[in-house]
Amino acid sequence: DFLCISLVNGFIQLRYNLGDKTVILQTSQKVHANGNTWHSLKAGRVGNEGYLDLDGINVTQKASPGMNALDTHTDFFVGGVSSLNLVHSMAVENEPTSFTGCIREIVINNRELKLTVMDPKGGANVGDCDGTACGYTVCKNNGTCQVESSGFSCSCPPEWVGSTCEQSIHCSQNRCGFQALCIPQPTSFSYICVCALGWSGKYCDSKIKFFIAKFIGNSYIKYTDPYYGKRDLQYSRISLNFTTNQTEGLIVWMGKGEDEGNDFLAIGLANGTFFFLINLGERISLPLIHSKYSTCCDERWHFVTVVQNQTCIKVYLDEELILFEDIDPHRKYTALNYGGICYFGGFEIGRKVNIVTTGLFQKEFIGKIKDVVLFQDSNKIQLMKAEGYNVYSGN
């Protein structure tokens, strides 16, 4: 599999192969080769349908039925590759050559790649395109950069302060406590504090302990499984108790949730219905829905257990087997490679549930979670020792 964006005779080309056939898209307009004009390029694919947008002019093309996932396990290269022999013969039109020009603001699946000296794994023959201490993102929040003998300085808009205009004036004198986040409230000329896990209070200055985690919306816990490297991922299991009075919410997401190729196991609510989903590869699983009993709005505790035995899935709700299904009798993918990451209630601040889950779930969880057990572990997860924000004691 591959996906490649290249410049061919002044036109931009997108080529991708999902394992069966190569799809080629090309822009209708040429790129100005004067070296002074920045162009905005968006390219990618949804399933087997590709799209290419140069400066607002869009081209799309749907491949004939076939594979739907881009399965690559290589590094991501920008501008060239370490050896041109690595380039697939179908990825370019002519002999492969490295790019000459300037590239900035690369965003992959809603995450920006930092094109700095330190962040990439490697590179060669790459210089500073701006030529000064002022780069395109040195000054945040529409600040203006001025080159000075000592480097640079930022002239900030009225609402922002700091050496790079990174801090709201409403948070400049904040009293938020240990590891708390200050969220500016411009309409009230004030701010609120979002507390790190284990802290509470208006200014997040009160230490707390809990065995029951209370999620209030815009909350999350991120747990990293210390035993992930020793797990047999063909036989996964998770159980927990939850209670809520809401009709929507992501309860748990086992997986990194970074791009569509990541494996995941998800439990949540949608339209008041219990939802379970699992992806062992290529997103082949459809939502598995249980609607016999309402699990929302009753504020009762519900006990959920999910058991994955290769491609056979069992789901228990309140100790009743509600789902027993083989999602792929051909056993193409049998392991849940979830990266050792478990999210409870939502994702990191700024990462929207509906975006990360591509619409499978719409909102963060509001309610309580307790007694989480992974695989056949004898001990419950200590949620207090994980990473998280806006989670309080539900004891």
Buried (B, 14 or more C-beta within 10 A) or exposed (E): BBBBBBBBEEBBBBBBBBEEEBBBBBBEEEBEEEEEEEEEBEBBBEBBEBBBBBBEEEBEBEBEEEBBBBEEEEEEBBBBBEEEEEBEEBBBBEEBEEEEEEEEEEEEEEEEBEBEEEEBEEEEEEEEEBEEBBBEEBBBBEBEBEEEEEEBBBEBEEEBBBEBBBBBBBBEEBEBBEBBBBBBEEEEEEBBBBBBBBBBEEBBBEEBEBEBBBBBBBBBBBBEBEEBEEBEBBBBBBBBBBBBEBBBBBBBBBBBBBEBBBBBBBBBBBEEBBBBBBBBBBBBBEEBBBEEEEBBEEEEEBBBBBBBEBBBBBBBBBEEEBBEEEBBEEEEBBBBBBBBBBBBBBBEEEBEBBEBBEEBBBBBBBBBBBBBBBBEEEEBBEBBEBBBBBBBBBE
